[in-house]
Amino acid sequence: MTINFLFIKKEIRKIIATIFIALIFLYFWLNGPLLQITEIVSIETIETKYSIPVLVGSDGVDNKSNHVAFNTLSFEDEEIFGHGLLNKKEKNKTWGYIADVKNNPGLSPYLASKILEHAKKFADKNNDVVIHPSIDLYYATISDNNFSPSIYLESTDIVKNIRGYAGEVNVGIIIDKNGFIKKIEHISSKETQSYLATIKKAGFYEQFNQVSISKGTQQIDAVTGATLTSEAIASTVSQLTKQSIPYPISNYADIDEVNSFDLSAKLNSSWVVHISIIFLMFLFAFQKKIRKSKKSIIVLSLLSVIYIGFFLNNSFTYISFIHPFVGTSVSSFVGLYSLFVLLGAIWGKNTYCKYVCPFGNIQRLIMHVNPKKISRKFFISNKWIKKIRATLTVILITGVLLGLRNWSNFELFPDLFGWSTIGVWFIVAAITVLTTLIYPMIWCRLLCPTGSLLDGVSDLMSYRVKKKK
């Protein structure tokens, strides 16, 4: 009777956890992330040639006090039927206050020099590049003797509320005289290098050549395996462009008035195929009717490494849980992936780490083919292994929640499976995997924050209060 009662209690706990997780999943799927900043889609202005604001002078600044005195901006005088648009008894000194380094760091001289440097780098060698200030950003014009100038815009210090996998992604864009995005370049970010390489290799940037700022709402394909990064780049381009409409874009693009513009990157329908295959992998791992033989486990491991690892480069990480709470949107693919992982932790004692994770599986495959079956005692006791991994996980999650977004890159799988970019972290990942020949599953047992988090969920589901005797 006691055993049945404990079993029922445990199952009820799992059901409650499942409902709770499902509700959170549906909330973020329908409403988007928390802490998101509402964007103004478009601003329509009504102007005539008789009321064009002119920014002049500096007489409104009171140098004797600690504040700035504001006067009204003057307007161009144009005679209409014998009188001016604005009647003034006497001509007053007028001035316009735009910004300075203290009040708007985005207009700092240093940023101007960097934008000019980037514009020259991305322009053709024979082009003439000139930097200009606007109300809240710098831009550059790129021209030659035969064509009207293109305009170069950069998101650095301008677009601040859009995040990729590890934070903001700064880009530069060139818009030609017809309003088409001629070129887009990655400027800086804290994204994992393999994600950036995946995006470039997939031809993501070439899609922007078909985007016109006069065509309203448009969509391009996000890159599977770097969804968050590609979505962030598209959203950054969209917001930067909208912030430059009508000025300075209208001064250089030969297009009709732009009332709305919006660009997004979404996964095409192929994501349904990918998530279906991953679901089947979870289903096979979770079910108990079909016996899991040694061969079937090897086949599952190979599928995980080849398909999820090298093809998709899309292993699941603990950061996927955190993104909705720090203002980063997640795609339907990542959302469903997260749901499968959590349900596997609740009902299957961490199904993901045992059967689906490509980084764990590549270590198991190496151990399987190792001709020398080395059985070496781990250099740290199991008790301390768990404590070290849990402490590391808490530190990383706390850091990311406090704004240290580059800490989310503490995952080696993208560097290993993004092997086309061979760098320091690829070497570190390769050494870590090969170390499993001496100390089996060293990453999973000692360092993996995702495994620690999922094991914690599984332990919580089977937690049993010990009664004192």
C-alpha positions as CSV (number, residue, x, y, z in Angstrom):
1,M,0.0,0.0,0.0
2,T,2.8,2.4,0.9
3,I,4.7,1.6,-2.3
4,N,1.5,2.3,-4.4
5,F,0.9,5.5,-2.5
6,L,4.4,6.8,-3.2
7,F,4.1,5.8,-6.9
8,I,0.8,7.6,-7.2
9,K,2.2,10.7,-5.5
10,K,5.2,10.7,-7.8
11,E,3.0,10.4,-10.9
12,I,0.8,13.2,-9.7
13,R,3.9,15.4,-9.3
14,K,4.9,14.6,-12.9
15,I,1.5,15.5,-14.2
16,I,1.5,18.8,-12.3
17,A,5.0,19.6,-13.6
18,T,3.9,18.7,-17.2
19,I,0.8,21.0,-17.0
20,F,2.9,23.8,-15.6
21,I,5.6,23.4,-18.3
22,A,3.0,23.2,-21.0
23,L,1.3,26.4,-19.8
24,I,4.6,28.3,-19.8
25,F,5.4,27.0,-23.2
26,L,2.1,28.1,-24.6
27,Y,2.3,31.5,-23.0
28,F,5.7,32.3,-24.5
29,W,4.7,30.8,-27.9
30,L,1.6,33.0,-28.1
31,N,2.8,36.2,-26.4
32,G,6.6,36.3,-27.0
33,P,9.3,36.9,-24.5
34,L,9.2,39.0,-21.3
35,L,11.1,42.3,-21.1
36,Q,10.5,43.0,-24.8
37,I,10.5,46.6,-25.9
38,T,7.5,47.6,-28.0
39,E,8.5,49.0,-31.3
40,I,6.8,51.8,-33.2
41,V,6.0,50.3,-36.6
42,S,6.0,53.5,-38.5
43,I,5.6,57.3,-38.0
44,E,3.8,59.3,-40.6
45,T,4.7,63.0,-40.8
46,I,2.7,65.7,-42.6
47,E,5.0,68.4,-44.0
48,T,4.7,71.0,-46.6
49,K,7.3,73.2,-48.2
50,Y,6.1,76.0,-46.0
51,S,6.9,74.4,-42.7
52,I,10.3,72.8,-42.8
53,P,12.1,73.0,-39.5
54,V,15.6,74.5,-39.6
55,L,18.1,73.7,-36.8
56,V,20.2,76.9,-36.2
57,G,22.4,78.6,-33.6
58,S,23.3,78.0,-30.0
59,D,21.9,81.0,-28.3
60,G,19.5,78.9,-26.2
61,V,22.3,77.4,-24.2
62,D,22.7,79.0,-20.8
63,N,26.3,78.6,-19.9
64,K,26.0,80.2,-16.5
65,S,23.8,77.5,-15.1
66,N,23.8,73.7,-15.1
67,H,20.8,73.4,-17.4
68,V,19.9,74.0,-21.0
69,A,17.3,76.6,-21.8
70,F,15.1,75.6,-24.7
71,N,13.6,78.1,-27.2
72,T,11.3,77.4,-30.1
73,L,12.8,76.4,-33.4
74,S,12.2,78.9,-36.2
75,F,10.7,78.1,-39.6
76,E,11.5,79.1,-43.1
77,D,9.7,82.3,-44.0
78,E,7.8,82.0,-47.3
79,E,5.4,84.7,-48.5
80,I,1.9,83.4,-49.0
81,F,-0.6,86.0,-50.2
82,G,1.4,88.8,-48.7
83,H,2.1,87.3,-45.2
84,G,4.4,84.8,-43.7
85,L,3.4,81.4,-42.3
86,L,4.3,82.4,-38.8
87,N,3.7,86.0,-37.8
88,K,6.5,87.5,-35.6
89,K,6.6,91.0,-34.2
90,E,10.4,90.9,-34.0
91,K,13.1,88.5,-35.1
92,N,14.3,86.5,-32.1
93,K,17.5,84.6,-31.8
94,T,16.7,81.0,-32.3
95,W,18.6,77.7,-32.0
96,G,18.2,74.0,-32.3
97,Y,19.4,71.4,-29.8
98,I,20.2,68.1,-31.5
99,A,22.5,66.0,-29.3
100,D,26.0,65.8,-27.9
101,V,28.2,63.0,-26.6
102,K,26.9,63.3,-23.1
103,N,23.2,63.2,-24.0
104,N,23.5,60.9,-27.0
105,P,26.6,58.6,-27.0
106,G,25.4,57.3,-30.4
107,L,26.7,60.5,-31.9
108,S,30.2,60.3,-30.5
109,P,33.1,61.3,-32.7
110,Y,34.6,57.8,-32.1
111,L,31.5,56.1,-33.5
112,A,31.6,58.5,-36.5
113,S,35.2,57.5,-37.3
114,K,34.3,53.7,-37.0
115,I,31.3,54.0,-39.2
116,L,33.3,55.9,-41.8
117,E,36.0,53.2,-41.6
118,H,33.4,50.4,-42.1
119,A,31.7,52.2,-44.9
120,K,35.1,52.6,-46.8
121,K,35.8,48.9,-46.1
122,F,32.5,47.7,-47.6
123,A,32.4,50.2,-50.5
124,D,34.2,49.7,-53.8
125,K,37.8,51.0,-53.9
126,N,37.0,53.9,-56.4
127,N,33.9,55.1,-54.4
128,D,33.8,58.4,-52.6
129,V,32.7,57.9,-49.0
130,V,31.5,60.8,-46.8
131,I,30.2,60.6,-43.2
132,H,27.2,62.7,-42.2
133,P,25.3,63.3,-38.9
134,S,21.5,62.9,-38.6
135,I,19.3,63.6,-35.6
136,D,20.1,60.4,-33.8
137,L,22.6,58.5,-35.9
138,Y,25.6,58.8,-38.3
139,Y,25.4,57.6,-41.8
140,A,27.7,57.6,-44.8
141,T,27.2,58.2,-48.5
142,I,28.9,56.1,-51.0
143,S,29.1,57.5,-54.6
144,D,31.1,57.6,-57.8
145,N,30.9,59.9,-60.9
146,N,28.3,57.9,-62.7
147,F,25.6,57.0,-60.2
148,S,23.6,58.6,-57.4
149,P,25.0,57.9,-54.0
150,S,24.1,54.9,-51.9
151,I,23.6,55.3,-48.2
152,Y,25.4,53.3,-45.5
153,L,23.7,52.7,-42.1
154,E,25.1,50.9,-39.1
155,S,23.3,49.6,-36.0
156,T,26.1,50.0,-33.5
157,D,24.9,52.0,-30.4
158,I,21.6,52.7,-32.3
159,V,19.6,49.4,-32.1
160,K,19.8,48.2,-28.6
161,N,16.8,46.0,-27.8
162,I,17.3,43.1,-30.2
163,R,19.3,40.1,-29.1
164,G,20.6,37.0,-30.8
165,Y,21.9,33.9,-29.0
166,A,24.5,35.8,-26.9
167,G,23.3,39.4,-27.2
168,E,23.1,42.3,-29.7
169,V,24.3,41.7,-33.3
170,N,25.6,44.9,-35.0
171,V,25.4,45.1,-38.7
172,G,26.0,47.6,-41.5
173,I,23.8,47.9,-44.5
174,I,24.1,49.7,-47.9
175,I,20.8,50.9,-49.5
176,D,21.0,51.9,-53.2
177,K,19.2,54.8,-54.9
178,N,16.3,52.5,-55.8
179,G,15.6,51.6,-52.2
180,F,17.1,48.0,-52.4
181,I,19.4,46.7,-49.7
182,K,22.6,46.3,-51.8
183,K,24.8,44.7,-49.2
184,I,24.7,43.7,-45.5
185,E,27.8,43.0,-43.4
186,H,28.3,41.7,-39.9
187,I,30.1,44.3,-37.8
188,S,30.3,42.8,-34.3
189,S,28.6,40.5,-31.8
190,K,29.2,38.0,-29.1
191,E,27.6,35.2,-31.1
192,T,29.4,31.8,-31.4
193,Q,31.7,31.9,-34.5
194,S,30.2,28.7,-35.8
195,Y,26.7,30.2,-35.9
196,L,28.1,33.2,-37.9
197,A,29.9,30.8,-40.2
198,T,26.8,28.7,-40.7
199,I,24.7,31.8,-41.6
200,K,27.3,33.0,-44.2
201,K,27.8,29.5,-45.7
202,A,24.0,29.1,-46.1
203,G,23.8,32.3,-48.2
204,F,21.7,34.2,-45.7
205,Y,23.1,37.6,-46.5
206,E,22.4,37.2,-50.2
207,Q,18.7,37.1,-49.4
208,F,18.7,40.8,-48.5
209,N,19.5,41.8,-52.1
210,Q,15.8,41.1,-52.8
211,V,14.6,43.4,-50.0
212,S,13.3,46.8,-50.9
213,I,12.3,49.3,-48.2
214,S,9.4,50.4,-50.3
215,K,7.7,47.0,-50.3
216,G,6.3,47.1,-46.8
217,T,6.3,43.9,-44.8
218,Q,8.8,41.3,-46.1
219,Q,10.2,38.0,-44.9
220,I,13.4,36.0,-45.6
221,D,14.4,32.5,-44.5
222,A,16.1,32.0,-41.2
223,V,19.0,29.5,-41.1
224,T,18.4,26.2,-39.3
225,G,21.1,25.7,-36.7
226,A,21.5,29.5,-36.2
227,T,17.9,30.6,-36.0
228,L,18.2,33.1,-33.2
229,T,21.2,34.8,-34.8
230,S,19.6,35.0,-38.3
231,E,16.3,36.3,-36.8
232,A,18.3,38.9,-34.8
233,I,20.1,40.1,-37.8
234,A,16.9,40.6,-39.8
235,S,15.2,42.4,-36.9
236,T,18.2,44.7,-36.5
237,V,18.1,45.6,-40.2
238,S,14.4,46.2,-39.9
239,Q,14.6,48.5,-36.9
240,L,17.7,50.4,-38.2
241,T,15.9,51.0,-41.5
242,K,12.7,52.2,-39.8
243,Q,14.7,54.5,-37.6
244,S,16.2,56.1,-40.8
245,I,12.8,56.7,-42.4
246,P,12.0,59.3,-43.7
247,Y,15.4,60.8,-43.0
248,P,18.1,60.3,-44.1
249,I,17.0,57.5,-46.5
250,S,14.5,59.8,-48.3
251,N,17.4,62.2,-49.2
252,Y,19.2,59.5,-51.2
253,A,16.8,56.8,-52.3
254,D,14.7,57.6,-55.3
255,I,11.4,56.0,-54.0
256,D,7.9,57.1,-53.1
257,E,7.0,57.9,-49.5
258,V,7.6,55.0,-47.2
259,N,4.8,54.6,-44.6
260,S,5.7,51.2,-43.3
261,F,8.6,48.7,-43.5
262,D,9.2,45.5,-41.6
263,L,11.6,42.7,-42.2
264,S,11.7,39.3,-40.4
265,A,13.5,36.0,-40.7
266,K,11.5,32.9,-40.2
267,L,12.3,29.2,-40.7
268,N,10.7,27.8,-43.8
269,S,8.5,24.7,-43.7
270,S,11.5,22.4,-43.5
271,W,11.7,23.0,-39.8
272,V,8.6,20.8,-39.4
273,V,10.5,17.9,-40.9
274,H,13.5,18.5,-38.6
275,I,11.4,18.7,-35.4
276,S,9.5,15.6,-36.5
277,I,12.7,13.6,-36.8
278,I,13.9,14.8,-33.4
279,F,10.5,14.0,-31.9
280,L,10.8,10.4,-33.2
281,M,14.2,10.1,-31.6
282,F,12.7,11.2,-28.3
283,L,9.8,8.8,-28.7
284,F,12.0,5.8,-29.4
285,A,14.2,6.7,-26.4
286,F,11.2,7.2,-24.1
287,Q,9.1,4.1,-25.1
288,K,9.6,0.8,-23.3
289,K,7.7,-1.7,-25.6
290,I,10.6,-2.0,-28.1
291,R,13.7,-3.3,-26.5
292,K,16.7,-1.0,-27.0
293,S,19.5,-3.2,-28.2
294,K,23.1,-2.3,-28.4
295,K,22.9,-1.9,-32.1
296,S,19.8,0.3,-31.9
297,I,21.5,2.6,-29.4
298,I,24.5,2.9,-31.7
299,V,22.2,3.8,-34.7
300,L,20.4,6.4,-32.5
301,S,23.8,7.9,-31.5
302,L,25.0,8.1,-35.1
303,L,21.7,9.7,-36.2
304,S,22.1,12.2,-33.4
305,V,25.7,13.1,-34.2
306,I,25.3,13.3,-38.0
307,Y,21.8,14.8,-38.2
308,I,21.4,17.0,-35.1
309,G,25.1,17.7,-34.7
310,F,26.8,18.2,-38.1
311,F,23.8,18.8,-40.3
312,L,21.6,21.0,-38.0
313,N,24.3,22.0,-35.5
314,N,21.4,22.5,-33.1
315,S,22.0,20.8,-29.8
316,F,19.8,21.9,-27.0
317,T,21.2,24.1,-24.2
318,Y,20.1,25.5,-20.9
319,I,20.1,29.0,-22.5
320,S,16.9,28.0,-24.5
321,F,15.1,28.0,-21.1
322,I,16.4,31.4,-20.2
323,H,15.8,33.3,-23.5
324,P,12.1,34.1,-22.9
325,F,12.9,35.7,-19.6
326,V,15.6,38.0,-21.0
327,G,13.7,39.4,-24.0
328,T,14.9,37.0,-26.7
329,S,12.2,35.4,-28.9
330,V,12.5,31.7,-29.7
331,S,11.2,30.0,-32.8
332,S,8.6,27.3,-32.9
333,F,11.4,24.8,-33.7
334,V,13.3,25.8,-30.5
335,G,10.2,26.0,-28.5
336,L,9.0,22.4,-29.4
337,Y,12.6,21.2,-28.9
338,S,12.6,22.7,-25.4
339,L,9.3,21.1,-24.6
340,F,10.5,17.6,-25.7
341,V,13.7,18.0,-23.6
342,L,11.7,19.1,-20.5
343,L,9.1,16.3,-20.8
344,G,12.0,13.9,-21.2
345,A,13.5,15.1,-17.9
346,I,10.1,14.8,-16.1
347,W,9.0,11.4,-17.4
348,G,12.1,9.7,-18.7
349,K,14.9,10.5,-16.2
350,N,16.7,13.0,-18.6
351,T,16.0,11.3,-22.0
352,Y,17.8,14.1,-23.8
353,C,21.2,13.6,-22.2
354,K,21.0,9.8,-22.3
355,Y,19.9,9.3,-25.9
356,V,19.5,12.5,-28.0
357,C,22.3,14.9,-27.2
358,P,24.9,14.8,-30.1
359,F,27.8,16.0,-27.9
360,G,27.2,13.2,-25.4
361,N,26.7,10.7,-28.2
362,I,29.9,11.5,-29.9
363,Q,31.7,10.7,-26.7
364,R,29.9,7.4,-26.4
365,L,30.8,6.5,-29.9
366,I,34.4,7.2,-29.3
367,M,34.3,5.0,-26.2
368,H,32.6,2.3,-28.2
369,V,35.2,2.2,-31.0
370,N,38.2,2.6,-28.6
371,P,40.4,-0.5,-29.0
372,K,41.9,0.0,-25.6
373,K,39.1,-0.4,-23.0
374,I,40.7,1.8,-20.4
375,S,39.0,1.7,-17.1
376,R,40.4,4.6,-15.2
377,K,39.0,5.9,-11.9
378,F,37.7,9.5,-12.2
379,F,40.0,12.0,-10.4
380,I,37.1,13.5,-8.5
381,S,34.5,11.7,-6.4
382,N,31.0,11.5,-7.7
383,K,29.8,13.6,-4.8
384,W,32.1,16.5,-5.7
385,I,31.4,16.1,-9.4
386,K,27.8,16.8,-8.9
387,K,28.5,19.8,-6.7
388,I,31.0,21.3,-9.1
389,R,28.7,21.0,-12.0
390,A,25.7,22.4,-10.1
391,T,27.7,25.4,-8.8
392,L,29.0,26.1,-12.3
393,T,25.4,26.0,-13.6
394,V,24.1,28.4,-11.0
395,I,27.0,30.9,-11.7
396,L,26.3,30.8,-15.5
397,I,22.6,31.2,-15.2
398,T,22.9,34.0,-12.8
399,G,25.5,35.8,-15.0
400,V,23.2,35.5,-18.1
401,L,20.2,36.8,-16.2
402,L,22.3,39.7,-14.9
403,G,23.2,40.7,-18.5
404,L,26.4,38.8,-19.2
405,R,25.0,37.4,-22.4
406,N,28.4,36.2,-23.7
407,W,28.4,33.6,-20.8
408,S,25.8,31.7,-22.8
409,N,28.6,30.6,-25.1
410,F,29.9,28.2,-22.5
411,E,28.8,25.3,-24.6
412,L,31.3,23.4,-26.8
413,F,28.9,21.6,-29.2
414,P,28.5,24.5,-31.7
415,D,32.3,24.8,-32.0
416,L,32.8,21.1,-32.4
417,F,30.0,20.5,-35.0
418,G,30.6,23.8,-36.7
419,W,33.9,22.3,-37.9
420,S,34.1,24.5,-40.9
421,T,35.4,27.2,-38.5
422,I,38.5,25.7,-37.0
423,G,39.7,28.0,-34.2
424,V,40.7,27.9,-30.6
425,W,37.3,26.7,-29.3
426,F,37.1,24.0,-31.9
427,I,40.5,22.7,-30.6
428,V,39.2,22.9,-27.0
429,A,36.0,21.0,-28.0
430,A,38.0,18.3,-29.8
431,I,40.4,17.8,-26.9
432,T,37.5,17.6,-24.5
433,V,35.9,14.9,-26.6
434,L,39.1,12.9,-27.0
435,T,39.7,13.1,-23.2
436,T,36.8,10.8,-22.9
437,L,39.2,8.0,-23.9
438,I,40.9,8.5,-20.5
439,Y,38.1,9.9,-18.3
440,P,34.8,8.8,-19.8
441,M,32.2,11.5,-20.5
442,I,34.2,14.2,-18.7
443,W,32.2,17.1,-20.1
444,C,28.8,15.6,-19.4
445,R,29.8,14.5,-15.9
446,L,31.8,17.5,-14.7
447,L,31.1,20.6,-16.8
448,C,27.8,20.5,-18.7
449,P,25.3,23.0,-17.3
450,T,22.5,21.7,-19.5
451,G,22.9,18.2,-18.0
452,S,23.0,19.6,-14.5
453,L,19.8,21.4,-15.0
454,L,18.0,18.5,-16.5
455,D,19.3,16.0,-13.9
456,G,18.0,18.5,-11.3
457,V,14.5,18.4,-12.9
458,S,14.6,14.5,-12.9
459,D,15.8,14.3,-9.3
460,L,13.0,16.7,-8.3
461,M,10.4,14.5,-9.8
462,S,11.7,11.4,-7.9
463,Y,12.5,13.3,-4.7
464,R,11.4,11.5,-1.6
465,V,11.4,13.0,1.9
466,K,13.2,10.7,4.3
467,K,11.4,10.3,7.6
468,K,13.4,10.5,10.7
469,K,13.5,7.4,12.8
